[in-house]
């Protein structure tokens, strides 16, 4: 029996050391887990803020697009009409000659030189 007592005592010391090691690991990992939990919560808050910012930028982009369409329709069309009118006025003051004849319509005939027989 004495022969078995020595290994059992050594095994008991090993288990005691193992228990101490597990307790120290438990004590050191709990703060780490709490810190990771705080980091995850903070990251989620920041992601929610980024989601709000992205949503606001999307709304602003839609508003700019609508404003651009409004400006184009209210200012663009009158500008085109003014440009067309000013072009017509310039052509009228120049005498209406644009040198753009319809290719199907013959231009004025040049007198032929030489005699016609």
Secondary structure, 3 states (H helix, E strand, C coil): CHHHHHHHHHHHHHHHHHHHHHHHHHHHHHHHHHHHHHHHHHHHHHHHHHHHHHHHHHHHHHHHHHHHHHHHHHHHHHHHHHHHHHHHHHHHHHCCCCCCCCCCCCCCCCCCCCCCC
